[in-house]
Amino acid sequence: MGHTPAGASVNTIVHYAQGYNSGRFCYYDFGSDGNQEKYGQTDPPDFDLSKVTAPVNLFWGQNDWLGDPNDVDHLSMELGNMVIKYRVNYTSWNHLDFLYGIDANTLVYNQVMTLMTRF
């Protein structure tokens, strides 16, 4: 826990904040001039999730402050190859419980391993 969020860069956190503030799931926003240079337009383009061809299984928790249930619903409708949307059967389950939850093995990992054998 002392190193969380390990591996996250400032740009990653800024990009997350941009998405939160704009309500869009889009490329990094470099500002009007930077976007024009990088993308050929003043605003960053949205990610086209309908082009996702890999099978996607979404695991989420009702109490996840980084994966709001409304966002999970929206994402599942946008993805091109959505297979399963799985709500962890524990109402207090949150984002860090996927790593540190005492019952992660029985509530999540076993289901993940079962799905992995299908693909």
JOVENWO-V774117 format. One line per field, one symbol per residue. ss: DSSP state (H for helix, E for strand, L for the rest). A space follows every 10 residues. Layout:
ss=???
This chain:
ss=LLLLLLLLLH HHHHHHHHHH HHLLLELLLL HHHHHHHHHL LLLLLELLHH HLLLLEEEEE LLLLLLLLHH HHHHHHHHLL LEEEEEELLL LLLLLLHHHH LLLHHHHHHH HHHHHHHHL
